[in-house]
Amino acid sequence: MDLRQLRYFSAVFRDGQITSAAKKLNMEQPPLSRQMKLLEEELGTPLFDRSGRKLIPTEAGRRLYERSEALLVQLEETLLEIRELGEGIGGTLSIGAVVSCVSLLPGAIERFGREHPAVTFNIQEGDHFQLAELLRQRRIELIVARLPFEAPPGADDYGIAPLPPDPLAAAVPAGWTEYAGRRSLDLNELSTRPLLTLKTDRTTGMHERIMQEFAARGAAPRVFCECSSVAVILALVAQGLGASLLPRSVLASFRSEDFRVLELGDAVLQADVGLVWLQGRYLSRSAERFMDKLLEPREPREPRE
């Protein structure tokens, strides 16, 4: 058994199919099948149940995957650390972000790029559980997420560094002419209007906090739509179907003549944001420098009108 076979095995385990794993490994299917057979012969036990259309790991296969993943991650981290002893900051930095935090990245990437132009980025979106799995697999090094970070049960130990809070503002359709020329509104003004909310708000507590603010005023707005896409929500707002309360950093990333962005005049609502990484894992120098850029105080961006 060698490290190459372990990498092949891990790819097949994750995909559940030889064909798709071979494509991701940039190799043909017959050599990969042969390597899996050789590995099973060497170990003297089947690693997959091949009776169905999808490969089902045996107990031996699951145990080998758990151990081999830890070995491969440790090897990759060691090689990365050794390479960085004699190199400058370069390569690819892989980070993850929940959908409502992606807007926090461009400014930090621009500032980071001026100092480290040799670094390229791989950015992946997902919810907390998806990103935690990518982090565990070493497919990303950092996560930018709304807090609290909801890790899977029995998850690894996470390091978390809070970022500056992200205040919320209201996006209302341009067709609601009563808000023309105004810069702010009170929450009560939205209590009789359809409300559009981010689906991820329920996992981070933001949805509940918004509803609590309404309840404190004796109001209960009708949630007309929940959606995991900021772009879809703002498209619905632009269509005049309702209003939404979103982080100002998100609203600053969109330009439209079909909705207005107004500050909240009678409530202080903000989204808590943080950087997440795995404790005890080696962080590349590019990841450490990028963390510094995200943690720098940032100038508030005005939402685009």
ZATOR-319080 format. One record per residue (C-alpha): residue in three letters; x, y negated, z; residue number from 1; chain. Coordinates in steps of 0.1 Angstrom, whole numbers, plus 2048, in hexadecimal, padded with zeros to 3 digits. Example, Ala and Ser with C-alpha at 12.3 -4.5 7.8 and 13.67 -1.06 7.14 Angstrom:
// residues 2
+-----+-----+-----+-----+-----+---+
:   r :   X :   Y :   Z :   k : c :
+-----+-----+-----+-----+-----+---+
: ALA : 87B : 82D : 84E :   1 : A :
: SER : 889 : 80B : 847 :   2 : A :
+-----+-----+-----+-----+-----+---+
// end
This chain:
// residues 305
+-----+-----+-----+-----+-----+---+
:   r :   X :   Y :   Z :   k : c :
+-----+-----+-----+-----+-----+---+
: MET : 800 : 800 : 800 :   1 : A :
: ASP : 80C : 7DD : 7F8 :   2 : A :
: LEU : 800 : 7B9 : 7FC :   3 : A :
: ARG : 7F4 : 7B8 : 7D8 :   4 : A :
: GLN : 7DD : 7D6 : 7DE :   5 : A :
: LEU : 7D0 : 7C5 : 7FD :   6 : A :
: ARG : 7C8 : 7A6 : 7E9 :   7 : A :
: TYR : 7B6 : 7BB : 7CF :   8 : A :
: PHE : 7A3 : 7CD : 7E9 :   9 : A :
: SER : 798 : 7AD : 7FB :  10 : A :
: ALA : 78B : 79F : 7DA :  11 : A :
: VAL : 777 : 7BE : 7D2 :  12 : A :
: PHE : 769 : 7BF : 7F6 :  13 : A :
: ARG : 75D : 79B : 7F3 :  14 : A :
: ASP : 74D : 79F : 7D0 :  15 : A :
: GLY : 73F : 7C2 : 7D4 :  16 : A :
: GLN : 747 : 7C9 : 7B0 :  17 : A :
: ILE : 767 : 7D3 : 79E :  18 : A :
: THR : 75E : 7BF : 77E :  19 : A :
: SER : 758 : 79D : 78E :  20 : A :
: ALA : 776 : 7A2 : 7A6 :  21 : A :
: ALA : 78C : 7A9 : 788 :  22 : A :
: LYS : 781 : 789 : 777 :  23 : A :
: LYS : 789 : 775 : 796 :  24 : A :
: LEU : 7AB : 786 : 798 :  25 : A :
: ASN : 7B1 : 77F : 772 :  26 : A :
: MET : 7B7 : 7A4 : 76B :  27 : A :
: GLU : 7A5 : 7C0 : 759 :  28 : A :
: GLN : 78C : 7D7 : 76A :  29 : A :
: PRO : 79E : 7F9 : 764 :  30 : A :
: PRO : 7BF : 7EF : 776 :  31 : A :
: LEU : 7AB : 7E2 : 793 :  32 : A :
: SER : 797 : 801 : 796 :  33 : A :
: ARG : 7B6 : 816 : 794 :  34 : A :
: GLN : 7C6 : 801 : 7B0 :  35 : A :
: MET : 7A8 : 807 : 7C7 :  36 : A :
: LYS : 7A9 : 82D : 7C0 :  37 : A :
: LEU : 7CF : 82E : 7C8 :  38 : A :
: LEU : 7C8 : 81B : 7E8 :  39 : A :
: GLU : 7AD : 833 : 7F3 :  40 : A :
: GLU : 7C3 : 851 : 7EA :  41 : A :
: GLU : 7E0 : 843 : 7FF :  42 : A :
: LEU : 7C9 : 83C : 81D :  43 : A :
: GLY : 7B7 : 85E : 819 :  44 : A :
: THR : 794 : 84F : 81C :  45 : A :
: PRO : 77B : 83D : 806 :  46 : A :
: LEU : 778 : 818 : 80B :  47 : A :
: PHE : 758 : 813 : 7F7 :  48 : A :
: ASP : 738 : 825 : 7F1 :  49 : A :
: ARG : 734 : 826 : 7CB :  50 : A :
: SER : 712 : 836 : 7C9 :  51 : A :
: GLY : 6FF : 816 : 7C0 :  52 : A :
: ARG : 704 : 7F9 : 7A8 :  53 : A :
: LYS : 716 : 7E5 : 7C3 :  54 : A :
: LEU : 735 : 7F2 : 7D7 :  55 : A :
: ILE : 72B : 7F6 : 7FB :  56 : A :
: PRO : 749 : 7F6 : 813 :  57 : A :
: THR : 74D : 815 : 82A :  58 : A :
: GLU : 756 : 810 : 84E :  59 : A :
: ALA : 77B : 816 : 844 :  60 : A :
: GLY : 777 : 7FB : 829 :  61 : A :
: ARG : 768 : 7E2 : 842 :  62 : A :
: ARG : 784 : 7E8 : 85B :  63 : A :
: LEU : 79F : 7E5 : 840 :  64 : A :
: TYR : 790 : 7C4 : 834 :  65 : A :
: GLU : 790 : 7B5 : 857 :  66 : A :
: ARG : 7B4 : 7BE : 85D :  67 : A :
: SER : 7C1 : 7B6 : 83A :  68 : A :
: GLU : 7B0 : 793 : 83A :  69 : A :
: ALA : 7C2 : 78A : 859 :  70 : A :
: LEU : 7E3 : 797 : 84B :  71 : A :
: LEU : 7DF : 784 : 82A :  72 : A :
: VAL : 7D5 : 764 : 83B :  73 : A :
: GLN : 7F4 : 766 : 852 :  74 : A :
: LEU : 80A : 76D : 834 :  75 : A :
: GLU : 7FC : 750 : 820 :  76 : A :
: GLU : 800 : 738 : 83D :  77 : A :
: THR : 824 : 744 : 843 :  78 : A :
: LEU : 82D : 73F : 81E :  79 : A :
: LEU : 81D : 71D : 81E :  80 : A :
: GLU : 830 : 712 : 83D :  81 : A :
: ILE : 851 : 71E : 82F :  82 : A :
: ARG : 84C : 70D : 80D :  83 : A :
: GLU : 843 : 6ED : 81E :  84 : A :
: LEU : 864 : 6EC : 831 :  85 : A :
: GLY : 876 : 6E4 : 811 :  86 : A :
: GLU : 85B : 6D2 : 7FC :  87 : A :
: GLY : 849 : 6B2 : 7FD :  88 : A :
: ILE : 823 : 6B0 : 800 :  89 : A :
: GLY : 813 : 6BF : 7E1 :  90 : A :
: GLY : 7FD : 6DB : 7D5 :  91 : A :
: THR : 7D8 : 6DF : 7D9 :  92 : A :
: LEU : 7C5 : 6D4 : 7F8 :  93 : A :
: SER : 7A4 : 6E7 : 7FC :  94 : A :
: ILE : 78A : 6D7 : 812 :  95 : A :
: GLY : 765 : 6DD : 818 :  96 : A :
: ALA : 749 : 6C4 : 81F :  97 : A :
: VAL : 724 : 6C6 : 827 :  98 : A :
: VAL : 70F : 6B5 : 80C :  99 : A :
: SER : 708 : 696 : 820 : 100 : A :
: CYS : 72E : 691 : 828 : 101 : A :
: VAL : 73C : 692 : 805 : 102 : A :
: SER : 738 : 66C : 802 : 103 : A :
: LEU : 752 : 669 : 81E : 104 : A :
: LEU : 76D : 679 : 809 : 105 : A :
: PRO : 774 : 661 : 7EB : 106 : A :
: GLY : 783 : 645 : 7FF : 107 : A :
: ALA : 79A : 65C : 813 : 108 : A :
: ILE : 7A4 : 66F : 7F4 : 109 : A :
: GLU : 7AD : 64E : 7E2 : 110 : A :
: ARG : 7C2 : 642 : 800 : 111 : A :
: PHE : 7D3 : 664 : 803 : 112 : A :
: GLY : 7DA : 665 : 7DD : 113 : A :
: ARG : 7ED : 645 : 7DD : 114 : A :
: GLU : 806 : 654 : 7F6 : 115 : A :
: HIS : 806 : 678 : 7E9 : 116 : A :
: PRO : 7FE : 678 : 7C4 : 117 : A :
: ALA : 80A : 69C : 7C0 : 118 : A :
: VAL : 7ED : 6AB : 7D4 : 119 : A :
: THR : 7CE : 6B7 : 7C2 : 120 : A :
: PHE : 7AD : 6BE : 7D3 : 121 : A :
: ASN : 795 : 6DB : 7D3 : 122 : A :
: ILE : 774 : 6D0 : 7E4 : 123 : A :
: GLN : 758 : 6E8 : 7EC : 124 : A :
: GLU : 735 : 6E0 : 7F9 : 125 : A :
: GLY : 720 : 6F6 : 810 : 126 : A :
: ASP : 70E : 6F8 : 831 : 127 : A :
: HIS : 720 : 6FF : 852 : 128 : A :
: PHE : 71F : 724 : 850 : 129 : A :
: GLN : 72B : 725 : 82C : 130 : A :
: LEU : 748 : 70E : 833 : 131 : A :
: ALA : 752 : 720 : 853 : 132 : A :
: GLU : 755 : 740 : 83E : 133 : A :
: LEU : 76B : 72E : 824 : 134 : A :
: LEU : 780 : 721 : 841 : 135 : A :
: ARG : 784 : 743 : 84F : 136 : A :
: GLN : 78F : 751 : 82E : 137 : A :
: ARG : 7A8 : 735 : 82A : 138 : A :
: ARG : 797 : 729 : 80A : 139 : A :
: ILE : 795 : 707 : 81A : 140 : A :
: GLU : 7A9 : 6F6 : 836 : 141 : A :
: LEU : 792 : 6DB : 842 : 142 : A :
: ILE : 76D : 6D4 : 844 : 143 : A :
: VAL : 75C : 6B2 : 846 : 144 : A :
: ALA : 73A : 6B8 : 856 : 145 : A :
: ARG : 71E : 6A9 : 86A : 146 : A :
: LEU : 721 : 6B1 : 88F : 147 : A :
: PRO : 71B : 6C6 : 8A3 : 148 : A :
: PHE : 72C : 6E0 : 88D : 149 : A :
: GLU : 717 : 700 : 88D : 150 : A :
: ALA : 72F : 71D : 889 : 151 : A :
: PRO : 724 : 741 : 884 : 152 : A :
: PRO : 720 : 756 : 8A4 : 153 : A :
: GLY : 741 : 764 : 8B0 : 154 : A :
: ALA : 754 : 74C : 89A : 155 : A :
: ASP : 778 : 741 : 89E : 156 : A :
: ASP : 784 : 724 : 8B3 : 157 : A :
: TYR : 77F : 703 : 8A1 : 158 : A :
: GLY : 791 : 6E3 : 8A4 : 159 : A :
: ILE : 77A : 6C4 : 8A0 : 160 : A :
: ALA : 784 : 6A0 : 89D : 161 : A :
: PRO : 767 : 687 : 89D : 162 : A :
: LEU : 767 : 66E : 881 : 163 : A :
: PRO : 757 : 64B : 883 : 164 : A :
: PRO : 731 : 64E : 886 : 165 : A :
: ASP : 71D : 649 : 866 : 166 : A :
: PRO : 700 : 631 : 86C : 167 : A :
: LEU : 6DE : 639 : 85B : 168 : A :
: ALA : 6CB : 622 : 844 : 169 : A :
: ALA : 6AA : 625 : 832 : 170 : A :
: ALA : 6A6 : 62A : 80C : 171 : A :
: VAL : 684 : 61E : 800 : 172 : A :
: PRO : 676 : 61E : 7DD : 173 : A :
: ALA : 67A : 5FD : 7CA : 174 : A :
: GLY : 655 : 600 : 7C2 : 175 : A :
: TRP : 64D : 5F9 : 7E7 : 176 : A :
: THR : 64C : 5D4 : 7E0 : 177 : A :
: GLU : 646 : 5CA : 804 : 178 : A :
: TYR : 66B : 5D0 : 80A : 179 : A :
: ALA : 677 : 5BA : 7EE : 180 : A :
: GLY : 691 : 5A2 : 7FA : 181 : A :
: ARG : 694 : 5B1 : 81C : 182 : A :
: ARG : 6B4 : 5BF : 82C : 183 : A :
: SER : 6A5 : 5D4 : 848 : 184 : A :
: LEU : 685 : 5E5 : 854 : 185 : A :
: ASP : 678 : 5F4 : 875 : 186 : A :
: LEU : 672 : 619 : 878 : 187 : A :
: ASN : 64D : 614 : 87F : 188 : A :
: GLU : 649 : 606 : 85B : 189 : A :
: LEU : 652 : 629 : 84E : 190 : A :
: SER : 63B : 63C : 866 : 191 : A :
: THR : 61E : 63D : 84D : 192 : A :
: ARG : 634 : 644 : 82F : 193 : A :
: PRO : 63F : 666 : 821 : 194 : A :
: LEU : 662 : 66E : 82E : 195 : A :
: LEU : 67D : 682 : 81B : 196 : A :
: THR : 697 : 693 : 830 : 197 : A :
: LEU : 6B8 : 6A5 : 82A : 198 : A :
: LYS : 6B3 : 6CA : 831 : 199 : A :
: THR : 6D5 : 6CB : 843 : 200 : A :
: ASP : 6C8 : 6B1 : 85C : 201 : A :
: ARG : 6B6 : 6CC : 86F : 202 : A :
: THR : 6D7 : 6DF : 876 : 203 : A :
: THR : 6EA : 6C1 : 882 : 204 : A :
: GLY : 6CE : 6B2 : 897 : 205 : A :
: MET : 6CB : 693 : 882 : 206 : A :
: HIS : 6A7 : 69C : 877 : 207 : A :
: GLU : 69D : 6A0 : 89B : 208 : A :
: ARG : 6AC : 67F : 8A6 : 209 : A :
: ILE : 69A : 66D : 88A : 210 : A :
: MET : 679 : 67D : 895 : 211 : A :
: GLN : 680 : 675 : 8B9 : 212 : A :
: GLU : 685 : 650 : 8B0 : 213 : A :
: PHE : 663 : 650 : 89F : 214 : A :
: ALA : 653 : 662 : 8BC : 215 : A :
: ALA : 661 : 648 : 8D4 : 216 : A :
: ARG : 64C : 62F : 8C1 : 217 : A :
: GLY : 62D : 644 : 8C1 : 218 : A :
: ALA : 631 : 64D : 89D : 219 : A :
: ALA : 633 : 66E : 889 : 220 : A :
: PRO : 63C : 669 : 865 : 221 : A :
: ARG : 633 : 684 : 84C : 222 : A :
: VAL : 651 : 696 : 83E : 223 : A :
: PHE : 647 : 699 : 81A : 224 : A :
: CYS : 666 : 6AC : 80E : 225 : A :
: GLU : 686 : 6BC : 81C : 226 : A :
: CYS : 6A3 : 6C1 : 804 : 227 : A :
: SER : 6C8 : 6CB : 806 : 228 : A :
: SER : 6D2 : 6B3 : 7EA : 229 : A :
: VAL : 6D7 : 68E : 7F0 : 230 : A :
: ALA : 6D5 : 687 : 7CB : 231 : A :
: VAL : 6B2 : 698 : 7C9 : 232 : A :
: ILE : 6A6 : 685 : 7E8 : 233 : A :
: LEU : 6B0 : 663 : 7D9 : 234 : A :
: ALA : 6A1 : 66D : 7B7 : 235 : A :
: LEU : 680 : 673 : 7CA : 236 : A :
: VAL : 683 : 652 : 7DC : 237 : A :
: ALA : 68A : 640 : 7BB : 238 : A :
: GLN : 66A : 650 : 7AD : 239 : A :
: GLY : 657 : 640 : 7CA : 240 : A :
: LEU : 64E : 660 : 7DC : 241 : A :
: GLY : 65A : 656 : 7FE : 242 : A :
: ALA : 676 : 647 : 813 : 243 : A :
: SER : 694 : 657 : 822 : 244 : A :
: LEU : 6AD : 650 : 83F : 245 : A :
: LEU : 6D0 : 659 : 834 : 246 : A :
: PRO : 6F4 : 651 : 83F : 247 : A :
: ARG : 700 : 630 : 831 : 248 : A :
: SER : 71F : 641 : 823 : 249 : A :
: VAL : 708 : 657 : 80E : 250 : A :
: LEU : 6F3 : 63A : 802 : 251 : A :
: ALA : 712 : 625 : 7F9 : 252 : A :
: SER : 71B : 640 : 7DF : 253 : A :
: PHE : 6FB : 63C : 7CB : 254 : A :
: ARG : 6F0 : 61F : 7B4 : 255 : A :
: SER : 6CC : 61B : 7AA : 256 : A :
: GLU : 6B4 : 5FF : 7A2 : 257 : A :
: ASP : 698 : 616 : 7AC : 258 : A :
: PHE : 69D : 616 : 7D1 : 259 : A :
: ARG : 6A8 : 5FD : 7EC : 260 : A :
: VAL : 6BF : 603 : 809 : 261 : A :
: LEU : 6B4 : 5F3 : 82A : 262 : A :
: GLU : 6C4 : 5F2 : 84C : 263 : A :
: LEU : 6B0 : 5FE : 86A : 264 : A :
: GLY : 6A7 : 5E0 : 87F : 265 : A :
: ASP : 699 : 5F0 : 89E : 266 : A :
: ALA : 6AD : 611 : 8A2 : 267 : A :
: VAL : 6D1 : 61C : 8A4 : 268 : A :
: LEU : 6D3 : 63D : 891 : 269 : A :
: GLN : 6F4 : 64C : 886 : 270 : A :
: ALA : 701 : 66D : 879 : 271 : A :
: ASP : 71E : 67C : 88D : 272 : A :
: VAL : 73A : 688 : 876 : 273 : A :
: GLY : 759 : 69C : 87C : 274 : A :
: LEU : 777 : 6AF : 86E : 275 : A :
: VAL : 777 : 6D4 : 874 : 276 : A :
: TRP : 794 : 6ED : 871 : 277 : A :
: LEU : 79E : 70E : 880 : 278 : A :
: GLN : 7B3 : 70D : 89F : 279 : A :
: GLY : 7D3 : 722 : 89E : 280 : A :
: ARG : 7D5 : 721 : 878 : 281 : A :
: TYR : 7F1 : 710 : 866 : 282 : A :
: LEU : 7E6 : 6EF : 856 : 283 : A :
: SER : 7F9 : 6E4 : 837 : 284 : A :
: ARG : 80A : 6C2 : 838 : 285 : A :
: SER : 7F2 : 6B5 : 81E : 286 : A :
: ALA : 7D4 : 6C0 : 835 : 287 : A :
: GLU : 7E4 : 6AE : 852 : 288 : A :
: ARG : 7EA : 68E : 83E : 289 : A :
: PHE : 7C7 : 68F : 830 : 290 : A :
: MET : 7B9 : 692 : 853 : 291 : A :
: ASP : 7CB : 672 : 85C : 292 : A :
: LYS : 7BB : 660 : 83F : 293 : A :
: LEU : 798 : 66B : 849 : 294 : A :
: LEU : 79E : 661 : 86D : 295 : A :
: GLU : 7AA : 63E : 864 : 296 : A :
: PRO : 791 : 623 : 86B : 297 : A :
: ARG : 77D : 61C : 84B : 298 : A :
: GLU : 76D : 5FC : 83F : 299 : A :
: PRO : 747 : 601 : 83C : 300 : A :
: ARG : 73B : 602 : 819 : 301 : A :
: GLU : 71C : 5F0 : 80F : 302 : A :
: PRO : 701 : 605 : 7FF : 303 : A :
: ARG : 6FE : 5FF : 7DA : 304 : A :
: GLU : 6DF : 5ED : 7CF : 305 : A :
+-----+-----+-----+-----+-----+---+
// end
